[in-house]
Amino acid sequence: MHYTISSFAKMQGLTVDTIRQYERKKIIVPKKNKINNYRYFNDYDVRGVSTCKFYSSLGFSLSQASEMIGDMPSCELSAQFSKQARCIEEHLKLEQAKLNRLNMFIECFKYIPDKINCYTTIRFPDLVRIVHSDNEKLSLDEETTAEVKQWINLLPVTFYTRWINNKIMESDSEPFKIEMALTTDVKSAKELGLKLSKNTVVAKASDYIFTVIKKPDLEPMDHCHFNPVKRYLSENNLELSGDSFLIYLASDIVNGDKYNYHGVFLPINTK
């Protein structure tokens, strides 16, 4: 059966412009009526367009689809499908990482503003971080900068953190210092090809005590901001097992003053 371009487009659920695109890609080659110069399409063209639409639904480009519906050998077609499957798997990993990170922050936001200095326990797998500051002064050497750029390109699988050495948390006499870092779990780091270097530090899997602290925006982070946390640990006979870390959550204006909220994660020894 023969169809005009308008009826053919309507039947396929496409626009006339899209049909012309298919023509340019040689996906369909209509027959021209020598008498009226009209282009007509047949049932074989229906099959070509339908197959092409199916390939497009799998994520193949129109150019790829036009090659695939030709005389592409089955072994090459199989290879194209396998390659596309791998691409989608990588995309799904990234989307899952986004979802995990969103859910992580959603849980943290539940503590603002009414559950400041309330506590819960969270389990983290082995974590690895790339440190890129001396206290809060960024490191600018070329090697570190190149590594950090690689980690930044993997956001949100990696995420921004500030780490506090265990000795600093345990002693108020220690000068308070924070290391800025990008963090992820060791498994993801290996899968993404992130190499460990002199700038990376691994934290073993552990239970972490989580809480949210609130401090004035321009007030430097110091021991005093963690006094409630330390009291909680002491009252519950809990000991830190390693370095702690913070993530910035949000800011609020309270009575004209700006305050910042930070999620705090403290690794603890468990029996």
Secondary structure, DSSP 8 states (H G I E B T S, - for coil): --EEHHHHHHHHT--HHHHHHHHHTTS---EE-TTT--EEE-HHHHHHHHHHHHHHHTT--HHHHHHHTSS--HHHHHHHHHHHHHHHHHHHHHHHHHHHHHHHHHHHHTTTTTTTT--EEEEE--EEEEE-EETTEE---HHHHHHHHHHHTTTTTSEEEEEE-HHHHH-TTS----EEEEEEEHHHHHHTT----TTEEEE--EEEEEEEEEEETTS---GGGGHHHHHHHHHTT--B-S-EEEEEEEEEEETTEEEEEEEEEEEE---
